[in-house]
Amino acid sequence: MLYNFNYGIKFNEKGHELKIDLDLVDHYSKMDQELNTNYIKADGTPLNRPSSRRGDIPSDNKVYVAKLDYTLPLTKAYQLEAGWKASHVRTENDLHYDTLQNDQYVSDLTTSNHFIYKETIQAGYINLSKSWKKISAQVGLRGEHTHTSGHQITLNEHFEKSYFKLFPSAFLTYAVNEKNKLQASYSYRVQRPSFWNLNPFRVYTDPFSYTEGNARLNPAYEHAFELGYTFSNKYIFTLNYASRTDVVNDILGRDLSNPYITYERPENIGSFKNFGVSFIAPTQLTSWWSATHFTNYYRNEYEIPQDGILISRKGNTLTLNSQNTFKLPNDWSIEVGGSYTSGLTIGLSQIKSYGQLYSGIQKNILNKKASIKLVVNDIFRTNSRRYETVSSTIRLIGQSNPDSRTAILSFNYRFGGAGTLNSQRSTSSEEIKSRL
């Protein structure tokens, strides 16, 4: 659940303004897990007694965010922007596992865990922009102070970390003419681990393997460069390069208590480079058929030290995405689209190709102030993940089949006149919510 308050003050019509944004996110989720395993010989006869494990895995998250943005036009050509943002996150996970013993479930205290994580970030930024006849430029600097703490109640373990980091950025735009422009940018970025990865609890995939988080993960830092060209005010061609350190990668290992059990755990290891090119093409094929097409071709390169060996992983990926809208009489419309990924290299893992198709139908009603829409996602259930993970001593092959074929029926009503409300306005907690 999201509660948002935003307020803006315009001091004049020249762009001198102050914006205030407050967010409260109360997010709770619960996953119930049950693993039933039968052991059989090659001839089909039972080998051992069946085993069973069930888990109660709740997650209680609260996010508080306050943000101020101040804009001051200094002259007709110069503009100053400054701001401050504070966020506080508290996540609590109290995981309980039971195992079947003598036909009764009993608590498994060795794998149950209660963990509380807190994160507070204070950030300030300043940007200075300048416009010429055909050129505009902006330079900026952001500073962030982060304090994190974790309390593993089950084991009575505590840890705290505090650190400060500066993030410079620069943007340059050259207008070739009214319909074409060139853009170049550089930014130093932070990529924080998800709260799921920070949680040290275990999630079993079968009796012989599990995944677990790592509460002591650090953020990854990235230098990102981008060069773009926009022509006819709609087609966008982009080249990009990124270099990242302290990359969060999943490693494979054997459980010290049982060498027949393997685990996956995220660690800050290795480096990452990405080279890519993308193209966006919105098209109006007829008066009743509009579409947007996106293609991206990129290369990921990882160098990951593990067990005294430097493991190199490289791979190329092609992604395609198409969205088509067909207008029909009487305010009806149909939407058809799909996406395809040729394969993906992420750390020690290689994900095979996957894709999906979706379709929807919409009807505008009440003088086009309201609409009813039905969308069916992943119609043919092709959005599965086949993967292979290889370390220095372990090779893991698997497939994940998420329940991705869904049908969504929605009703939308617009109050007031056109343009009075921007329903797509992002709130100050968007970045944090993406980590939940």
C-alpha positions in Angstrom: 0.0 0.0 0.0 1.3 3.4 -1.0 0.5 6.7 0.6 1.8 9.8 -1.2 1.7 13.6 -0.5 3.1 16.0 -3.0 3.0 19.8 -3.0 4.5 22.4 -5.3 5.1 26.1 -4.9 5.6 28.3 -8.0 7.3 31.5 -7.1 7.0 32.9 -10.7 6.3 31.9 -14.2 9.9 31.6 -15.2 10.5 28.2 -13.6 11.4 29.2 -10.0 9.7 26.5 -7.9 9.9 24.2 -5.0 8.4 20.6 -4.9 7.8 18.5 -1.9 7.1 14.8 -2.0 6.4 12.4 0.9 5.9 8.7 0.6 4.9 5.9 3.0 4.9 2.3 1.6 3.5 -0.5 3.7 4.3 -3.8 2.0 3.5 -7.2 3.3 3.9 -10.5 1.4 3.7 -14.2 2.5 5.0 -17.3 0.7 3.9 -20.7 1.8 6.1 -23.5 0.6 5.7 -27.3 0.6 8.3 -29.7 -0.8 7.3 -33.4 -1.1 10.0 -35.8 -2.3 9.8 -39.4 -3.3 13.0 -41.5 -3.7 12.8 -44.4 -6.2 15.3 -46.7 -7.9 15.8 -47.0 -11.6 13.3 -49.9 -11.8 10.6 -47.7 -10.1 10.7 -49.4 -6.7 10.9 -47.2 -3.6 14.4 -46.4 -2.3 13.7 -44.4 0.9 10.7 -43.1 2.8 9.2 -40.0 1.3 10.4 -36.7 2.8 8.5 -33.4 3.2 9.4 -29.8 4.2 7.0 -26.9 4.5 7.9 -23.3 5.0 6.1 -20.2 6.3 8.0 -17.2 4.7 6.5 -13.8 5.5 8.0 -10.4 4.6 7.0 -7.2 6.3 8.4 -4.0 4.8 8.0 -0.4 5.6 9.4 2.5 3.5 9.5 6.2 4.5 10.7 8.8 2.0 10.9 12.6 2.0 12.1 14.6 -1.0 12.6 18.3 -1.8 13.4 19.7 -5.3 14.3 23.3 -5.8 14.7 25.0 -9.2 16.1 28.5 -9.7 16.6 30.1 -13.1 19.6 32.3 -12.8 19.4 33.9 -16.2 17.8 33.1 -19.5 20.6 30.6 -20.2 21.6 29.3 -16.7 19.5 27.2 -14.3 20.3 25.8 -10.9 18.7 22.8 -9.4 19.2 21.4 -5.9 17.5 18.9 -3.7 17.5 16.6 -0.7 16.1 13.1 -0.2 15.9 11.0 2.9 14.7 7.4 3.0 14.3 4.9 5.8 13.5 1.2 5.2 12.7 -1.5 7.7 12.3 -5.1 6.6 11.4 -8.0 8.9 11.4 -11.7 7.9 10.4 -14.4 10.4 10.9 -17.7 8.5 9.8 -21.0 10.0 10.5 -24.5 8.5 8.9 -27.8 9.5 10.1 -31.2 8.4 8.2 -34.5 8.4 9.5 -37.0 10.9 7.6 -40.2 11.8 4.5 -38.9 10.0 4.4 -35.7 12.0 5.7 -32.2 11.2 8.2 -30.8 13.7 10.0 -27.5 13.7 13.4 -27.4 12.0 15.3 -24.9 14.2 18.5 -25.3 12.2 17.0 -23.6 9.1 14.4 -21.2 10.6 15.5 -17.6 11.0 14.2 -14.2 12.2 16.0 -11.2 10.6 15.4 -7.4 10.8 17.2 -5.1 8.4 17.2 -1.3 8.5 18.6 1.2 5.9 18.7 5.0 6.1 20.0 7.1 3.2 20.5 10.9 3.2 21.2 12.3 -0.2 21.7 15.8 -1.6 22.3 17.0 -5.2 23.1 20.1 -7.2 22.8 20.5 -11.0 23.9 23.5 -13.1 22.6 23.7 -16.7 23.4 26.1 -19.5 21.7 26.6 -22.9 23.1 28.1 -26.1 21.5 28.4 -29.5 21.9 24.7 -30.4 23.7 23.3 -27.4 22.6 22.6 -23.9 24.7 21.1 -21.1 24.3 20.0 -17.5 26.8 19.0 -14.8 25.7 17.6 -11.5 27.0 16.2 -8.3 25.1 13.9 -5.8 26.3 12.9 -2.4 24.9 10.0 -0.4 25.4 8.9 3.2 24.1 5.4 3.9 23.7 3.7 7.2 22.6 0.0 7.4 22.1 -2.4 10.3 21.0 -6.0 10.6 19.9 -8.0 13.5 19.7 -11.8 13.1 17.6 -12.5 16.1 17.8 -16.3 15.9 21.6 -16.3 16.2 21.8 -13.0 18.2 24.1 -11.4 15.6 24.3 -7.7 14.9 26.1 -5.6 12.3 26.2 -2.0 11.2 27.8 -0.1 8.2 28.1 3.6 7.4 29.6 5.1 4.3 29.6 8.2 2.1 29.9 8.4 -1.6 29.9 11.2 -4.3 28.3 10.6 -7.8 29.2 13.1 -10.6 27.2 13.3 -13.9 27.3 15.3 -17.1 24.9 15.6 -20.0 25.3 17.3 -23.4 22.7 17.8 -26.2 23.3 19.3 -29.7 20.3 20.2 -31.8 21.3 19.5 -35.4 18.0 21.0 -36.6 14.3 21.1 -35.4 13.9 17.3 -35.9 17.3 15.9 -35.2 19.6 16.0 -32.2 22.6 14.3 -30.6 23.0 13.5 -26.9 25.9 12.4 -24.8 26.1 11.6 -21.1 28.2 10.2 -18.3 27.2 9.2 -14.8 28.7 7.4 -11.9 25.9 5.2 -10.4 25.2 3.0 -7.5 23.3 -0.3 -7.8 22.0 -1.5 -4.4 21.2 -5.1 -3.8 17.5 -6.1 -3.5 16.2 -6.6 0.0 15.5 -10.3 -0.9 19.3 -10.7 -1.6 20.1 -9.0 1.7 17.9 -11.4 3.7 20.0 -14.4 5.0 17.1 -16.9 5.1 17.1 -20.1 3.0 14.6 -21.1 0.4 14.8 -24.8 -0.5 14.3 -25.8 -4.2 14.6 -29.5 -3.3 16.1 -31.6 -0.4 19.6 -31.2 -1.9 19.8 -27.5 -2.9 18.8 -24.1 -1.5 19.3 -20.4 -2.1 20.1 -17.9 0.6 20.7 -14.2 1.0 23.7 -12.3 2.3 23.1 -9.5 4.8 26.6 -8.1 4.4 26.3 -7.3 0.7 27.7 -4.0 -0.5 26.4 -1.9 -3.4 27.9 -2.2 -6.8 29.3 1.0 -8.5 29.2 1.7 -12.2 30.6 4.2 -14.7 28.0 4.6 -17.5 28.5 6.3 -20.9 25.8 6.9 -23.4 25.6 8.4 -26.9 22.2 8.9 -28.6 20.8 10.2 -31.8 17.1 11.2 -32.2 15.8 11.8 -35.8 12.4 13.0 -37.0 11.7 13.6 -33.3 10.7 10.0 -32.8 13.3 7.5 -33.8 16.0 7.0 -31.2 19.3 5.2 -31.7 21.6 4.7 -28.7 25.1 3.4 -28.0 26.0 2.6 -24.4 29.0 1.3 -22.3 29.1 0.5 -18.6 31.8 -0.8 -16.3 30.9 -2.0 -12.8 32.8 -3.1 -9.8 31.8 -5.0 -6.6 29.3 -6.8 -8.8 26.7 -8.9 -6.9 26.9 -12.4 -8.4 25.4 -15.7 -7.2 28.0 -18.3 -6.3 27.7 -22.0 -6.0 29.0 -24.0 -3.0 28.6 -27.1 -0.9 27.0 -27.0 2.5 29.6 -27.6 5.2 27.3 -29.8 7.2 26.4 -32.0 4.2 28.6 -32.2 1.0 25.6 -33.6 -0.9 23.7 -30.3 -0.5 24.5 -27.3 -2.8 23.6 -23.7 -2.2 23.5 -20.4 -4.2 24.4 -17.2 -2.4 25.0 -13.6 -3.7 28.4 -12.2 -3.1 30.3 -9.0 -4.1 32.8 -10.6 -6.4 34.2 -9.8 -9.8 33.8 -7.0 -12.4 31.3 -6.5 -15.2 31.3 -4.7 -18.6 28.4 -4.1 -20.9 28.4 -2.8 -24.5 25.1 -2.2 -26.2 23.2 -0.6 -29.1 19.4 0.0 -29.1 16.8 1.3 -31.4 13.2 2.6 -30.7 10.8 3.1 -33.7 7.3 4.3 -33.1 5.2 3.8 -36.3 1.8 4.9 -37.6 1.2 2.4 -40.3 -2.4 3.4 -41.0 -4.9 5.7 -39.4 -6.1 2.7 -37.3 -2.8 0.8 -36.7 -0.1 2.3 -34.5 2.9 0.5 -33.1 6.1 0.9 -31.1 9.1 -1.4 -31.8 12.2 -1.8 -29.6 15.4 -3.8 -30.3 18.5 -4.0 -28.2 21.7 -5.9 -28.9 24.3 -6.0 -26.1 27.3 -8.0 -24.8 27.9 -8.8 -21.1 31.4 -9.7 -19.9 32.2 -10.9 -16.3 35.4 -11.7 -14.6 34.7 -13.6 -11.3 37.4 -14.9 -9.0 36.3 -18.1 -7.2 38.4 -20.8 -5.5 41.6 -19.3 -6.6 40.5 -19.3 -10.3 39.5 -16.3 -12.4 36.3 -17.4 -14.2 35.5 -15.5 -17.4 31.9 -15.4 -18.7 30.9 -13.6 -21.9 27.7 -13.6 -24.0 25.7 -11.6 -26.5 22.0 -10.9 -26.2 19.3 -9.8 -28.7 16.0 -8.5 -27.3 13.0 -7.6 -29.4 9.7 -6.0 -28.2 6.7 -4.9 -30.3 3.5 -3.3 -29.2 0.6 -2.9 -31.7 -2.7 -1.0 -31.2 -5.6 -1.4 -33.6 -8.5 1.1 -33.4 -12.0 -0.4 -34.1 -15.3 1.3 -34.6 -17.5 2.4 -31.6 -14.5 3.2 -29.4 -13.1 -0.3 -29.3 -9.4 -1.1 -29.6 -7.2 -4.2 -29.6 -3.7 -4.5 -28.4 -1.3 -7.2 -29.5 2.4 -7.5 -28.5 5.3 -9.7 -27.6 8.9 -9.9 -26.5 11.8 -12.2 -27.2 15.2 -12.6 -25.6 17.8 -14.7 -27.4 19.7 -15.7 -24.2 21.4 -14.0 -21.4 24.7 -14.2 -19.5 24.4 -13.1 -15.8 27.5 -13.9 -13.7 28.1 -17.6 -13.6 24.7 -18.4 -15.1 23.6 -18.7 -18.8 19.9 -18.3 -19.4 18.5 -19.8 -22.5 16.1 -17.9 -24.9 12.6 -17.1 -23.9 9.7 -14.9 -24.9 6.0 -14.2 -24.6 2.9 -12.9 -26.5 0.1 -10.9 -25.0 -3.2 -9.5 -26.2 -5.8 -7.1 -24.9 -9.1 -5.5 -25.8 -10.4 -2.1 -24.6 -13.7 -0.2 -24.7 -14.0 3.5 -24.0 -17.2 4.5 -22.3 -18.9 7.5 -20.6 -17.9 10.0 -23.3 -14.3 8.5 -23.3 -13.8 9.5 -19.6 -13.7 5.8 -18.6 -12.4 2.6 -20.1 -12.7 -1.1 -19.5 -9.7 -3.3 -20.5 -9.0 -7.0 -20.5 -5.4 -8.2 -21.0 -4.1 -11.8 -21.3 -0.3 -12.1 -20.7 2.0 -15.0 -21.9 -0.8 -16.6 -24.0 1.2 -19.7 -24.9 3.1 -20.0 -21.6 6.5 -19.6 -23.3 8.0 -17.2 -20.6 9.9 -20.0 -18.8 13.6 -19.8 -17.7 16.0 -22.6 -18.7 19.4 -22.0 -17.1 22.8 -23.4 -16.5 25.1 -22.3 -13.7 28.8 -23.4 -13.6 31.4 -22.8 -11.0 34.9 -24.2 -10.6 33.5 -27.5 -9.1 29.7 -27.5 -9.6 27.4 -27.5 -12.6 23.7 -26.7 -12.0 21.0 -27.2 -14.7 17.4 -26.2 -14.1 14.2 -24.7 -15.4 11.7 -22.3 -13.8 8.1 -22.3 -15.0 6.4 -19.3 -13.4 2.6 -19.0 -13.5 2.9 -16.1 -16.0 -0.3 -16.7 -18.0 -2.6 -14.2 -16.4 -5.8 -12.3 -17.2 -6.2 -8.8 -15.9 -9.6 -6.9 -16.1 -9.3 -3.2 -15.2 -11.5 -0.2 -15.1 -10.2 3.4 -15.4 -12.0 6.6 -14.9 -10.5 10.1 -15.4 -11.9 12.8 -13.1 -11.7 16.5 -14.2 -10.5 17.8 -17.5 -7.8 16.5 -19.7 -4.4 17.3 -18.4 -5.4 18.0 -14.9 -3.8 14.9 -13.5 -0.7 13.0 -14.6 -1.4 9.4 -13.8 2.1 8.4 -14.7 3.8 10.7 -12.2 6.5 8.7 -10.4 6.8 9.0 -6.6 10.0 9.4 -4.6 9.9 5.8 -3.5 10.0 4.2 -6.9 13.6 3.2 -6.7 13.2 1.6 -3.3 10.0 -0.3 -4.3 11.9 -1.9 -7.2 14.2 -3.6 -4.6 11.3 -5.1 -2.5 
